């Protein structure tokens, strides 16, 4: 078991508010559907264009299917299943092809993992009730979140950085009940989101050199950054209603100079942007409704 260190952090208290611009240049859109799956979500992309995510087996009812991770590269799709796991997802992939995510074991406990050169390694924040890896950078640093049963402030999740075999934990202030790390770039900048205890809102954050900056989309109830590339471009999604099932979810791209762009897959009911790479390629998922049936598909969006 690795040692646990806490990082003393200072929050930048001025929230950055961005108003959306609807267009994003000329785009090329590729739909990603794992063969035979009834749900596909693309979660990560590296500089080579390799994509990871998860899919669900067909079942009756459809929500009862097993979840598997996947990687999609020039050779096609390949499933990712942690040995003896009942659930496996894949959330991040770095330039070396190292993959991180989470899995659930036969006893129902959730753990993080990293997959390197075909070999799985499990990890857990010491004392946690669950751990999940979400982002991995070119240095092999992993960010994610974990359950902390000893936290008496009301927090149900806290963020972590796993670097060189050591955990550093962090928590956004003021008081909140959830801090989730989602993405990390080679410079060590971390993006994620936190939920406050007062207004019931979910805010995005950028954590850079120990300083939190809150990132909120103007008029949004939920702002969730998911990825940040080496140029500091942040991607994610936001919602103008507290209910994430409402038709109000849009992706976004935020450049380092404050430029904000709204992303919507044409004809989609909702759009979630999950990650970006140095080229500015975007991956995520969207829902569409046809004849009253809602389906979920992954996508790759590239600038022409």
C-alpha positions in Angstrom: 0.0 0.0 0.0 1.3 3.4 -1.0 1.7 6.2 1.4 -0.7 9.1 1.4 0.3 12.8 1.3 -1.9 15.8 1.5 -1.3 18.9 -0.6 -1.9 22.3 0.8 -3.9 24.2 -1.8 -5.0 27.8 -2.2 -8.2 28.6 -4.1 -8.4 31.4 -6.6 -11.8 32.7 -5.5 -12.8 34.6 -8.6 -14.9 32.3 -10.9 -14.3 32.7 -14.6 -17.6 33.0 -16.5 -17.8 32.2 -20.2 -20.6 32.8 -22.6 -20.9 30.3 -25.5 -20.2 30.9 -29.1 -22.1 28.3 -31.1 -19.9 27.6 -34.1 -16.5 25.7 -34.1 -15.0 26.1 -37.6 -15.3 23.3 -40.1 -15.5 19.9 -38.5 -15.2 16.3 -39.6 -17.5 14.0 -37.5 -17.0 10.2 -37.1 -19.6 8.2 -35.1 -18.1 5.5 -32.8 -20.2 2.4 -32.1 -18.6 -0.7 -30.6 -19.9 -3.7 -32.7 -23.0 -5.2 -31.3 -23.1 -2.8 -28.3 -26.3 -0.9 -27.3 -24.3 2.0 -25.8 -20.8 3.4 -26.6 -19.0 6.3 -24.9 -15.7 7.6 -26.1 -13.7 8.9 -23.1 -10.1 9.6 -24.1 -7.8 10.2 -27.1 -4.0 10.5 -27.4 -1.8 12.3 -30.0 -1.8 9.3 -32.3 -5.6 9.3 -32.4 -6.0 6.1 -30.3 -9.4 6.3 -28.5 -10.6 4.6 -25.3 -14.0 4.4 -23.7 -16.6 1.9 -22.7 -19.5 0.0 -24.1 -22.5 -2.0 -22.9 -23.5 -5.5 -24.0 -27.0 -6.0 -25.3 -29.4 -7.3 -22.7 -33.0 -7.2 -21.6 -33.7 -4.7 -20.1 -31.0 -2.8 -22.0 -29.6 -1.3 -18.9 -28.7 -4.7 -17.5 -25.9 -5.4 -20.0 -22.3 -5.7 -18.7 -19.9 -2.7 -19.2 -16.6 -3.2 -20.8 -13.7 -0.9 -21.7 -12.4 -0.6 -25.2 -9.5 0.8 -27.2 -9.9 1.8 -30.8 -6.7 2.2 -32.9 -5.7 1.7 -36.5 -6.2 -2.0 -36.0 -9.8 -1.6 -34.9 -11.7 -2.2 -31.7 -10.3 -4.3 -28.8 -12.2 -4.9 -25.5 -10.6 -4.1 -22.1 -11.7 -6.3 -19.2 -9.9 -6.4 -15.9 -9.5 -10.1 -14.9 -12.6 -11.4 -13.0 -14.2 -8.0 -12.9 -17.9 -7.5 -13.2 -17.5 -4.0 -14.7 -14.5 -2.3 -16.5 -14.3 1.1 -18.0 -11.4 3.0 -19.8 -11.2 6.7 -19.3 -7.7 7.9 -20.3 -4.9 7.1 -22.7 -1.5 8.8 -23.0 1.0 9.0 -25.9 2.6 5.7 -24.9 -0.7 3.9 -25.0 -1.0 3.5 -21.2 -4.6 3.4 -20.2 -6.3 4.2 -16.9 -9.9 3.6 -15.6 -11.8 1.7 -13.0 -13.2 -1.8 -12.4 -15.5 -3.5 -9.9 -14.4 -6.8 -8.4 -16.5 -9.9 -7.6 -17.2 -8.5 -4.1 -18.6 -5.2 -5.5 -15.5 -3.1 -4.5 -14.3 -0.4 -7.0 -10.6 0.1 -7.8 -8.5 2.1 -10.2 -6.2 0.5 -12.7 -3.5 1.3 -15.2 -2.9 -0.9 -18.2 0.7 -0.8 -19.5 2.1 -3.1 -22.3 -0.8 -5.5 -21.8 -0.4 -5.8 -18.0 -3.0 -4.5 -15.5 -1.9 -2.9 -12.2 -4.6 -2.1 -9.6 -4.4 0.8 -7.3 -6.4 2.3 -4.4 -6.1 5.4 -2.4 -5.2 4.1 1.2 -8.4 3.9 3.3 -10.7 4.7 0.5 -14.1 3.1 -0.1 -13.6 3.3 -3.9 -11.0 4.6 -6.3 -11.2 5.4 -10.0 -8.5 6.6 -12.5 -9.7 9.2 -15.0 -6.8 10.9 -16.7 -3.2 10.0 -17.5 -0.5 12.2 -19.0 2.7 11.6 -20.9 4.6 11.3 -17.7 2.3 8.5 -16.4 0.7 10.7 -13.8 -2.9 9.7 -13.0 -5.7 11.8 -11.7 -9.1 10.6 -10.5 -11.3 10.6 -7.4 -12.0 8.4 -4.4 -14.4 7.9 -1.5 -13.2 9.0 1.9 -15.0 7.5 4.8 -13.1 9.5 7.3 -14.1 12.9 5.9 -16.5 14.5 8.4 -17.2 17.6 6.2 -19.9 16.0 4.2 -17.6 15.2 1.2 -18.4 12.0 -0.6 -15.6 12.2 -3.1 -12.1 13.7 -3.1 -9.5 14.1 -5.8 -6.1 12.5 -6.1 -2.9 12.6 -8.1 -1.0 9.4 -8.4 2.6 10.2 -9.3 5.7 8.0 -9.0 3.9 5.5 -6.8 2.7 8.2 -4.3 -0.8 9.6 -3.8 -1.4 13.3 -3.3 -5.0 14.1 -2.3 -6.8 17.4 -2.8 -10.2 18.9 -2.1 -11.7 22.1 -3.4 -12.8 24.7 -0.8 -15.1 26.2 0.4 -17.1 23.3 1.8 -18.4 20.9 -0.9 -19.5 17.3 -1.1 -17.6 16.3 -4.2 -14.2 17.0 -5.8 -13.4 15.0 -8.9 -10.2 15.1 -10.9 -10.8 14.3 -14.5 -7.9 15.2 -16.7 -4.2 16.1 -16.6 -1.7 17.5 -19.2 2.1 17.1 -19.4 2.5 20.3 -17.4 0.6 18.8 -14.5 -2.4 21.1 -14.9 -5.5 19.3 -13.6 -9.1 19.9 -14.5 -12.3 18.5 -12.9 -15.4 19.6 -11.1 -16.8 20.1 -7.6 -20.3 20.4 -6.2 -21.0 23.0 -3.5 -23.0 22.5 -0.4 -25.0 25.8 -0.6 -26.4 26.3 -4.1 -26.5 22.7 -5.2 -24.5 23.6 -8.3 -21.6 21.8 -9.9 -18.6 23.9 -10.9 -15.5 23.2 -13.0 -12.0 23.9 -11.8 -8.5 24.2 -13.1 -5.8 23.2 -10.5 -2.4 24.7 -11.5 0.7 24.8 -9.2 -1.5 24.4 -6.1 -4.0 27.1 -7.1 -7.7 26.4 -7.8 -9.5 28.5 -10.4 -13.2 28.0 -10.6 -14.5 27.7 -14.2 -18.2 28.3 -14.7 -20.2 28.6 -17.9 -22.6 31.6 -17.8 -26.1 30.5 -16.9 -25.1 26.8 -16.3 -26.2 24.8 -13.4 -23.6 22.1 -14.1 -20.1 22.8 -15.5 -17.8 19.7 -15.9 -14.4 20.1 -17.5 -13.0 16.6 -18.5 -9.8 17.2 -20.4 -6.9 19.6 -20.9 -4.3 19.3 -23.7 -0.6 20.5 -23.7 -1.7 23.9 -25.1 -4.0 24.4 -22.1 -7.2 24.0 -24.1 -10.0 22.7 -21.7 -12.9 20.7 -22.9 -16.0 19.3 -21.2 -19.7 19.9 -21.0 -22.3 22.0 -19.3 -26.0 21.9 -18.5 -28.4 24.8 -18.1 -30.7 22.6 -15.9 -30.0 20.7 -12.8 -31.5 17.6 -14.4 -28.8 16.1 -16.7 -31.4 14.2 -18.6 -32.9 17.4 -19.9 -32.1 18.5 -23.4 -29.7 21.2 -22.3 -26.3 19.5 -22.3 -23.7 20.9 -24.6 -20.0 20.3 -25.1 -17.5 23.1 -24.9 -13.9 24.1 -25.8 -12.2 26.8 -23.8 -8.9 28.1 -25.1 -6.2 29.6 -22.9 -7.1 33.2 -23.9 -10.7 32.9 -22.8 -12.3 32.0 -26.1 -15.3 29.7 -25.6 -17.0 27.5 -28.1 -20.1 25.4 -27.8 -20.1 21.9 -29.3 -23.2 20.1 -30.4 -23.3 17.0 -32.6 -25.8 17.7 -35.4 -29.2 16.2 -34.6 -28.2 15.1 -31.1 -30.4 15.4 -28.1 -27.4 16.0 -25.8 -23.7 16.3 -26.4 -20.9 15.5 -23.9 -17.3 16.4 -24.9 -14.9 14.2 -22.9 -11.3 14.8 -24.0 -9.0 16.5 -26.5 -5.5 15.9 -27.8 -2.7 18.2 -29.0 -4.2 18.5 -32.5 -7.5 19.6 -31.0 -9.4 16.4 -31.9 -12.4 15.9 -29.6 -14.0 12.7 -28.4 -17.2 12.2 -26.4 -20.7 10.9 -26.7 -24.2 12.0 -27.6 -27.7 10.8 -27.4 -30.4 10.9 -30.1 -34.0 10.0 -30.0 -35.6 8.1 -32.8 -39.2 7.0 -32.6 -39.2 7.5 -28.9 -36.1 5.4 -28.3 -32.9 7.1 -26.9 -29.6 5.7 -27.9 -26.0 6.7 -26.9 -23.1 6.8 -29.4 -19.5 7.9 -29.2 -18.0 10.4 -31.6 -14.7 11.8 -32.9 -14.7 15.4 -34.1 -11.7 16.8 -35.9 -11.0 20.2 -37.4 -10.5 20.1 -41.2 
